Amino acid sequence: MVEISVQAMGRRPRPSSVGVWLLIMAAMVVAMMVLGGVTRLTHSGLSIVDWRPIMGTLPPLGEMAWQETFASYKHFPEYRQINAGMTLDEFKAIFWFEYSHRLLGRAIGVLFMAPFLIFLAMGRIERALVPRLLVIFVMGGLQGLLGWFMVQSGLVDRPDVSQYRLTAHLGLAFLIYGYIIWVALDYLRTPMPHPAQAASAFGTWLRLLVFWILFVVLTGGLVAGTDAGFAYNTFPLMDGAWVPAGLIDQTPWVLNFLENRTTIQFDHRILAILTAVFVGGLWLSARRQPLSAETQRAIHYLAIALILQFTLGLLTLLLAVPVAIAALHQLGAVILFSAAIYAAHNFRRFTPQARPDWV
């Protein structure tokens, strides 16, 4: 494939500083996701029982403030049903996870909007890109609202958040991250023409893989939200069977895929195996396609990310969800998602007569 320079298209070179800024934002979103996973795994997410976007930036200052915060926590189901008798020091241990998660979310908002306004004033952001960056900012704000909506579900009757809201919160985080990465790659990589017809079809499969991985991530959210990872800790059998008992026990039957821990874990296992087959097939097919060296490397990265993630998933399962390994498993999902986006980005729609597709 022949590179087409930005100057040949009659456009100014894109400032790499904008792309680097976007990559930094994406890295912060990854940190946010991993910290959120640790917060969930350590059962810390319900330690802060109110949402104060501005005043909540400061933690409790002084012994009296800590006692008041702890007293508020004692009124809610998690303390009454699970943590009754918890000491103040034990409460602080879970408080700091949730507080750090919320503080990082606020920092991401500030560190996104401030450089955006500066780059805009300096004329470094193309006019066509402005609405898309604003969409990212709005999505980030909605993510904060959704996070609080999720926490609220664990402050009513049961000491746990809704798996539906948790999964939606996780899914939106991946969407925000993926969109930021795509736009950043547009800034940092030279536009390329359409590859050959066969390679173009290959690119369609890669774009499908991006959404497939997102779907598998959502099923992982259901696993986390229902604690299904603790239900069966053997592989490949579940309770000594290929198809465990109680797989479709609930009615209506569709609820099994959303609320039945046996079905949820079984589905996630099957989807993980299918993902491995999907990526393996793409890797084998890539060897026979007229792809650039860069694209071939991207497919190799994708295969490596798949092996890493599958291994982390097995370890998480077999070791009964240790916090460190489970957090790495969530990070592995981000790495695999990133590798798929990077590979698919090689096939973004572009012709020399038209502007790059920013979708």
Buried (B, 14 or more C-beta within 10 A) or exposed (E): BEEBEEEEBEEEEBBEEBBEBBBBBBEBBBBBBBBBBBBBBBBBBBBBBEBEBEEBEEBBEEEEEBEEBBEEBBEBBBBEEEBEEBEEEEBBEBBBBBBBBBBBBBBBBEBBBEBBEEBBEEEBBBEEBEEBBEEBBEBBEEBBEBBBBBBBBBBEEEBBBBBBBBBBBBBBBBBBBBBBBBBBBBBBBEBBEBBEEEBEEBBEBBBBBBEBBBEBBBBBBBBBBBBBBEBBBEEEEBEEEEEBEBBEEBEEEEEBBBBBBBBBBBBBBEBBEEBBEBBEEBBEBBEEBEBBEEBBBBBBBBBBBBBBBBEBBBBBBEEEBEEEBBBBBBBBBBBBBBBBBBBBBBBBEBEEEEEBEEE
